[in-house]
Amino acid sequence: MTLLTERQQTPLRMVENKQWRKPVYETNGLNLWYGTSHALKNIDLSIHEKEVTAIIGPSGCGKSTYLKTLNRMVEMVPDVSISGNVTFKGNNILGKSMPVEMLRAKVGMVFQKPNPFPKSIYENVAFGPKIHGIRNKTVLDQIVQESLQKAALWDEVKDRLHKSAYGLSGGQQQRLCIARCLAIDPEVILMDEPTSALDPVSTHKVEELIHSIKNDVTIAIVTHNMQQAARISDRTAFFLNGEIIECDTTTAIFNHPADHLTDDYINGRFG
Amino acid sequence: MLNINSNVPQKNDVRIRELIEEKRQSRNFKGIVEKLIPSFLLVIATLSILTTAGIVYTLLSETVQFFKRVPFLDFFTGTALKPLSQTPEFGILPLLMGTITSSLIAMVVAGPIGLMAAIYLSQYASERVRKVFKPLLEILAGIPTIVYGFFAFTFVTPLLRTLIPGLEATNILSPGIVMGVMIIPMIASLSEDAMSSVPSSIREGALALGSTKLEVTKKVIIPAALSGIIASFVLGISRAIGETMIVTIASGSTKNFTFDITQSMQTMTAYIVEVTGGDAPAGSTVYYSLYAVAMTLFIFTLLMNIGARKISRKFREEY
């Protein structure tokens, strides 16, 4: 497959070894409607611990909707109705048993467009920890520094931590948003086309960043960019018209997809 | 055959270039208009500024006349205002007291209620509720102030008098509260606009970190909308300071210098109504005192607007 670079073809064995990794998210028979439009149809999908799961598919196929279901941000849309089961580490997240704030404290999200708060760089990163009750200045300082370092932004901003986040470039803002996520030490990070608003250099930096944090955190990433999915993910799920067509290791999806629709899509014959 | 469509090109006869060329012939006239319009608009814009300047000039010149008769210090430090007495005294402090007290009472009522209403509407209310509430608020803002004055005098004051035994029939408390009620829609509506214009992506970012709606409102939305909220408060205070009818009707015309809000007090605006409504002969000291009071009122609101600008700039969080 021409799309694959050398790097993706080599770690085949590693990916296979990962297959026993236990799922963090398990989705069974998930259906979702926006009003009367059926956006997700009978989705069964697992997201495994400390893997990067890429969700691909043409616009309007439901991939962002699915991602937003995982931290229940989808409920902000008026008139949404959901049925089925989504469990996070064994707990049903759609029921009343888990408060949505508790779930979101463990599951971070990075959005399509960088959305830093209109505050200083420091306050942006410290926001999450503060919300969850960390007040100690020394601890906060340390969290801010570590998060920015993990997000590969520390060296660029360490001299202007207390300046507005809006003075950063788009790519820096997106890495700041990832740092903001990392600051609450989430178990999962959901990324909704995190590089679609960025230039190639910034995109590359974000991808490197994903690579460097994937050993600590589970990542689910929605992307329009096939090469990106191939480059960064361990597992790929292909969505089409609200249904899941195929989900397998990224190597398998890109090398010998089981469904001809997947083959057509990743080779740019539609979508 | 009469061809009325002779100007319309046939399918294979597109003459767009010629048509544009033809139109160009009449461009000369347009060109002149094009050049004259900005000057015309400049004149119009200048007119409104000149009008303001004219008003300020009149105020100033007549105020100077007043201070030729009454010493500056007496006016600003005098605690007694007896314009029509045998030995007239012209201290503005009772009026300042009345204005400040009534505005403060109004803001104590309108500030919290308006802000909370705005928070509810922008953060919690469903689209349907908002669609009913917002226009209703704007209708409330359109009630003539004389109606509010009447309402204060015939309804609120009697009601308050059953609760507070010592309350006088005309007092500053009742019109203060009613002014607050009058200002609520303004503060609610403007603050709601400010909070709703905070991009929803920022809100989602905060929610996705696990904050509750209340935390998002307190820590992200209100700080981001602060300049707009402060602006709405200042507009509210300005409105209260300039408000005339309600205080004229419900607060009486006793020129009390007191901190007791159960008593009658007169505001600067109500004083102007009283004196212009009476028969102060042009050229008398009483007549000139109108201008001095009006000038003070003007400076008051001017200073506040400048202060508000500085405050809102300082707190501004760009997005």
Interface residues (C-beta under 8 A of the other chain):
Chain A: N71 M73 M76 P78 E101 M102 L103 R104 A105 K106 G108 M109 F111 K113 N115 P116 F117 P118 K119 F127 G128 K130 I131 H132 S164 Y166 C177 R180 C181 I184
Chain B: S126 E127 P199 S201 I202 E204 G205 A206 L207 A208 L209 G210 S211 T212 E215 K219 V220 P223 A224 E317 E318 Y319
